[in-house]
Amino acid sequence: MIKGEEGIAVEYKRSVDAVEQDDLVALANSNGGTILVGVEEQRSGGRQHGQIVGCVVGEEARRTILNKAGGCLPPVNLKITVERSGSRRILRLDVEEASKKPCCTPSGTYKIRKNGTKVAIDPELMTAMIMERESEEFLSRFRAAGDAIIEALNGVRKSLEEQVAAVQETAEQAAGAAEDAVEAARSAEAAAEEAGAAAME
């Protein structure tokens, strides 16, 4: 990564103080990427590459970077790793792609990585990013509403099935009682006929 050129997903910074909030939002508004702190940009033979110069990697440096990331709107998520090259140490900042784009600095600066540099987000791209974000939120709410409707319909279906089962059981009991009544009537009729026949004798 250091031997290559800065690009859409890689940026070099000499020190922690050189890491700006618009650097972070530019990567977050893209597909994420990496900032190597303690690496200086060099050119030789017409090509760009990074040269390790080292930087402070203590807790204060980590806190400074996290405060900058946390101050963005919405906060930028990143992972800080200390790496060594000989006696020199550098910080690797792996910036995550923002889940809700576009994000900006506290002062309202919107940037994105393009052609190896950070550039302002133009109105057309800003509109597209907001439309994509809103459409995703709408789909999420629509799916949640759909799930709630399906759950309610399942509840209604279960209730109807229970009511139908209860009615069917009542009908079966009524049919059984009717059959018993018919049988009792037949028995009574037979008994009456026997009694009549005995009386005639």
C-alpha positions in Angstrom: 0.0 0.0 0.0 2.8 2.4 0.9 4.7 1.6 -2.3 1.7 2.5 -4.4 0.1 5.8 -5.1 -2.6 7.6 -3.2 -5.9 6.7 -4.7 -9.6 6.7 -4.1 -9.2 4.5 -1.1 -5.7 5.3 0.2 -4.3 8.6 1.6 -1.0 9.5 3.3 -0.7 11.9 6.2 2.6 13.0 7.8 1.1 13.5 11.3 -2.1 13.1 13.4 -2.7 16.9 13.2 -2.7 16.6 9.4 -5.8 14.3 9.5 -8.8 16.6 8.9 -12.4 15.8 9.3 -13.0 16.4 5.6 -10.5 13.6 5.0 -12.6 11.3 7.0 -16.0 12.2 5.5 -14.5 12.0 2.0 -13.6 8.4 2.5 -16.9 7.6 4.4 -18.9 9.1 1.5 -17.0 6.9 -0.9 -16.6 3.2 -0.3 -14.4 3.7 2.8 -10.7 3.5 2.7 -7.4 3.8 4.6 -5.4 6.8 5.9 -1.7 6.0 6.7 -0.5 8.5 9.3 3.2 8.9 9.6 3.7 8.4 5.8 4.9 11.2 3.6 4.1 11.5 -0.1 7.2 11.3 -2.3 7.7 11.4 -6.1 10.4 9.8 -8.0 10.6 9.0 -11.7 7.3 10.8 -12.2 5.6 8.3 -9.9 4.1 8.9 -6.4 4.8 6.7 -3.4 4.8 6.8 0.3 7.8 7.2 2.6 7.5 6.2 6.2 8.6 9.0 8.5 6.8 7.7 11.6 4.4 9.5 14.0 3.2 9.6 17.6 0.9 6.6 18.2 0.0 7.1 21.9 -3.4 7.3 23.6 -3.6 11.1 23.0 -3.1 10.6 19.3 -5.8 7.9 19.2 -8.2 10.1 21.2 -7.6 13.1 18.8 -8.5 11.0 15.8 -11.6 9.5 17.5 -12.8 12.9 18.5 -12.4 14.1 14.9 -14.3 11.1 13.6 -17.0 11.4 16.3 -17.6 15.1 15.5 -18.6 14.3 11.9 -22.3 14.2 11.0 -23.1 11.4 11.4 -20.0 10.1 13.2 -17.5 8.3 11.0 -16.7 4.8 12.1 -13.0 3.8 11.8 -10.5 1.3 13.2 -7.1 2.4 14.4 -4.1 0.1 14.1 -0.5 0.7 15.0 2.0 -0.7 12.5 5.8 -0.9 12.6 8.5 -0.4 10.0 11.8 -0.9 11.6 12.1 1.6 14.4 9.3 3.8 13.1 5.6 3.4 13.9 2.6 4.6 11.9 -1.1 4.6 12.5 -3.4 2.9 10.0 -6.9 4.4 10.0 -9.4 2.1 8.3 -12.5 4.2 7.6 -15.8 2.5 7.1 -18.2 3.5 4.3 -21.0 5.6 5.8 -24.3 3.7 6.3 -26.2 7.0 5.8 -24.7 9.2 3.1 -23.8 11.9 2.7 -22.0 12.8 5.9 -20.3 16.1 6.6 -18.0 17.9 8.9 -19.4 20.0 11.8 -19.1 23.1 9.7 -21.2 21.5 6.9 -18.5 20.5 4.5 -19.4 17.6 2.2 -16.5 15.9 0.5 -15.9 12.6 -1.4 -12.8 10.8 -2.8 -12.3 11.1 -6.5 -9.3 10.5 -8.7 -7.0 10.2 -5.7 -8.1 13.4 -4.1 -11.0 14.8 -2.0 -13.4 17.0 -3.8 -16.6 18.8 -2.9 -19.9 16.9 -3.6 -21.7 18.7 -6.4 -25.4 19.3 -6.2 -26.3 16.5 -8.7 -24.4 13.9 -6.7 -25.7 15.3 -3.4 -29.3 14.8 -4.7 -28.5 11.3 -5.9 -27.0 10.3 -2.5 -29.9 11.7 -0.6 -32.4 10.0 -2.9 -30.6 6.7 -2.4 -30.6 7.1 1.3 -34.2 8.1 1.5 -35.3 5.2 -0.8 -33.5 2.7 1.4 -35.1 4.2 4.5 -38.5 4.1 2.8 -38.0 0.5 1.8 -37.0 -0.4 5.3 -40.1 1.3 6.7 -42.3 -0.4 4.0 -40.8 -3.8 4.8 -41.5 -3.2 8.5 -45.1 -2.2 7.8 -45.5 -5.2 5.6 -44.2 -7.5 8.3 -46.6 -6.0 10.8 -49.5 -6.4 8.4 -48.6 -10.1 7.7 -48.3 -10.7 11.5 -51.7 -9.1 12.0 -53.3 -11.2 9.2 -51.7 -14.3 10.7 -53.4 -13.4 14.0 -56.7 -12.9 12.3 -56.4 -16.2 10.4 -55.5 -18.1 13.6 -58.5 -16.5 15.4 -60.8 -17.4 12.5 -59.5 -21.0 12.5 -60.2 -21.2 16.2 -63.7 -19.9 15.8 -64.4 -22.2 12.9 -63.1 -25.2 14.9 -65.3 -24.1 17.8 -68.4 -23.8 15.6 -67.6 -27.2 14.0 -67.3 -28.8 17.4 -70.6 -27.3 18.5 -72.3 -28.5 15.3 -70.9 -32.0 15.8 -72.2 -32.0 19.4 -75.6 -30.8 18.1 -75.6 -33.4 15.4 -74.8 -36.1 18.0 -77.5 -34.8 20.3 -80.0 -34.9 17.4 -79.1 -38.5 16.5 -79.5 -39.5 20.2 -83.0 -37.8 20.2 -84.0 -39.6 17.0 -82.8 -42.9 18.5 -84.7 -42.2 21.7 -87.8 -41.4 19.7 -87.6 -44.6 17.7 -87.1 -46.6 20.9 -90.2 -44.8 22.4 -92.2 -45.6 19.3 -91.2 -49.2 19.4 -92.1 -49.5 23.0 -95.5 -47.9 22.4 -96.1 -50.4 19.6 -95.2 -53.3 21.8 -97.5 -51.9 24.5 -100.3 -51.5 22.1 -99.9 -55.0 20.8 -99.9 -56.4 24.3 -103.1 -54.5 25.2 -104.9 -55.9 22.1 -104.1 -59.5 23.2 
